[in-house]
C-alpha cells in the first residue's frame, strides 16, 4: 500500500518509492539520505504532528510535516 510519510502512524515502516517537491526541498531531502529504496520508520510525532522523527539509514532524522508529505513510500506489512 502506498502512503506518504506525513500519513504514517508511530512505528510504521516503509520503503521510499519517490521524492517530490520543488528544487530546494527535494535537494535537501536527498542530501539527508531520503532517497528511493531507503527503508524508513516513523519513531515519534510532536504533540501537534509537526515535526516527525524518522529512523532512516541507521540515524534519526526530524522532518517538517510539509517535507514528509513529499515522500511517497510502500508500506511494509
Residue pairs with C-beta under 8 A, 6 or more apart in sequence:
1 74
1 75
1 77
2 17
2 72
2 73
2 74
2 75
3 12
3 14
3 72
3 73
3 75
4 68
4 69
4 70
4 71
4 72
4 73
5 14
5 40
5 42
5 52
5 54
5 63
5 68
5 69
5 71
5 73
6 52
6 65
6 66
6 68
6 69
8 14
8 42
8 52
8 68
8 73
8 75
9 42
10 42
10 43
10 44
10 45
11 41
11 42
11 43
12 41
12 42
12 75
13 39
13 40
13 41
13 42
13 75
13 76
14 39
14 40
14 73
14 74
14 75
14 76
15 37
15 38
15 39
15 40
15 73
15 74
15 76
16 34
16 35
16 36
16 37
16 38
16 39
16 40
16 71
16 72
16 73
17 36
17 72
17 73
17 74
18 36
18 71
18 72
19 26
19 29
19 30
19 34
19 35
19 36
19 70
19 71
19 72
20 26
20 70
20 71
20 72
21 29
21 67
21 70
25 66
25 67
25 70
26 70
28 67
29 63
29 67
29 70
29 71
32 61
33 56
33 57
33 59
33 61
34 40
34 56
34 61
34 63
34 71
38 56
38 57
39 56
39 76
40 54
40 55
40 56
40 71
40 73
41 54
41 55
41 56
42 52
42 53
42 54
43 53
43 54
43 55
43 60
44 52
44 53
45 52
45 53
46 52
49 65
50 64
50 65
51 62
51 63
51 64
51 65
52 62
52 63
52 65
52 68
53 60
53 61
53 62
54 60
54 61
54 62
54 63
54 68
55 61
